[in-house]
């Protein structure tokens, strides 16, 4: 399927032809340019990688929730330390994911 980019706002549309108007900014069809195969492939890869980042982010959120429960339970100091370490690492990785996704967006890698 072809990919079309709005020349006004950068929105990328998937379809056999450009839309009548940009779904994001309302620009007319004439403002769209079809992406070449290499660029379209990069958009697909970026979408896939960004999806993996979001899936990992959600799993880390669950890890933090489990860790909070373990910290509250406080069976013994060694257990609490594991849960605290897990929570801190999960938070750190989530911040890295946010920074990476921001980088993708500023480099037009967010399809």
C-alpha positions in Angstrom: 0.0 0.0 0.0 1.3 3.4 -0.9 2.2 6.1 1.7 1.4 9.7 1.2 2.8 12.6 3.2 1.0 15.9 3.7 3.2 18.8 2.7 1.6 21.1 5.2 1.7 19.1 8.5 3.7 16.0 7.7 0.8 13.5 8.4 1.4 10.2 6.7 -1.6 8.5 5.1 -1.7 4.8 3.9 -3.8 4.2 0.8 -3.8 3.6 -2.9 -4.2 7.4 -3.4 -4.0 10.5 -1.2 -7.1 11.4 0.8 -9.3 14.2 -0.4 -8.2 16.2 2.6 -5.6 15.7 5.3 -7.2 14.0 8.4 -4.9 16.1 10.6 -4.9 19.6 9.1 -7.5 19.6 6.4 -5.0 20.4 3.5 -6.3 19.4 0.1 -5.2 16.3 -1.8 -2.8 18.3 -3.9 -0.6 19.0 -0.9 0.2 15.3 -0.5 3.3 13.6 -2.0 3.7 9.9 -2.4 6.7 8.6 -0.5 9.3 6.5 -2.3 9.6 2.8 -1.5 12.7 3.3 0.7 11.1 6.1 2.8 7.8 4.1 3.0 9.8 1.1 4.3 11.4 3.2 7.0 8.0 4.5 8.1 6.8 0.9 8.4 9.9 -0.1 10.4 9.5 2.9 12.7 5.9 2.2 13.3 6.8 -1.4 14.2 9.7 -0.3 16.6 7.5 2.4 18.1 4.8 -0.2 18.8 7.4 -2.4 20.5 8.4 0.5 22.7 4.8 1.1 23.7 4.3 -2.6 24.4 7.4 -2.6 26.6 6.3 0.6 28.3 3.0 -1.1 29.3 4.8 -4.2 30.6 7.1 -2.0 32.7 4.0 -0.3 34.1 2.7 -3.7 35.2 6.2 -4.5 36.7 6.0 -1.3 38.7 2.5 -2.2 40.0 3.7 -5.6 41.1 6.7 -4.1 42.7 4.5 -1.6 44.7 2.5 -4.6 46.0 5.7 -6.4 47.0 7.0 -3.2 48.7 3.8 -2.9 50.7 3.8 -6.6 51.6 7.4 -6.2 53.0 7.9 -9.9 53.7 11.6 -9.3 54.4 14.3 -6.7 53.5 15.7 -8.8 50.7 12.3 -9.0 49.0 11.7 -5.3 49.4 15.1 -4.6 47.9 14.3 -6.6 44.8 10.9 -4.9 44.4 12.4 -1.4 44.9 15.2 -2.1 42.4 12.7 -3.4 39.9 10.5 -0.4 40.3 13.5 2.0 39.9 14.8 0.1 36.8 11.3 0.0 35.2 10.9 3.8 35.8 14.3 4.5 34.3 13.6 2.4 31.2 10.2 4.0 30.7 12.0 7.4 30.8 14.4 6.2 28.1 11.5 5.0 26.0 9.8 8.4 26.2 13.1 10.1 25.2 13.6 7.7 22.3 10.0 8.2 21.0 10.5 11.9 21.2 13.6 11.6 19.1 11.7 9.5 16.5 9.0 12.2 16.4 11.5 15.1 15.9 13.2 13.1 13.1 9.9 12.4 11.4 10.1 8.7 12.2 6.7 8.7 13.7 4.4 7.4 11.0 
